[in-house]
């Protein structure tokens, strides 16, 4: 389970940077949610990973 959360967080971090690049490429005219939503999911997965790491 720990490896799954770590893998998901890595995927969401990559999607965050891709979304940020997409927003910057379009000069900010598209919704910033393309970068923010994957960032929130990455933080949630990292939080779950750290919680399981302590056990």
Phi, psi and omega in degrees: 000323180297318181294325179296315179294323178293318178295316178297321179295322178295319179296316181290329175294318177297318178295328178296313179292324176294319178294321178295320178295322179296317179295317180291326179296326180265019176057031176077011181278342177268168184292136179287353177297340176299334179256327186284321182296313177295330178295317180295319179293323177295319178295323178294318179293321177294324178295317177295322178297315179293326178294318178287332179294325182289334182286000000 
